[in-house]
């Protein structure tokens, strides 16, 4: 086999490997243990972040706004129910933008 053929075969094998979903070992999906109070607080923080600091990807008006990957990831995790991972990030981003944090209930 010529060197280019070998490289092509290796690249094809790697691309097929990359497309294969990971194997599960019978474990259930990651369970979050966020309380309803944490989820409500996280939702408030997400709303403030999207309204005043970061862009809301569900709207078409993102003119002049630089998307923040870290903030977007925190909002997405909050929507998925992982408030424990989202709250510290959203609080920091809001404080950095001189926003007053809502009361935590």
Secondary structure, 3 states (H helix, E strand, C coil): CCHHHHHHHHHHHHHHHHHCCCCCCCCCCCCCCCCHHHHHHHHHHHHHHHHHHCCCCCCCCCCCCCCCHHHHHHHHHHHCCCHHHHHHHHHHHHHHCCCCCCCCC
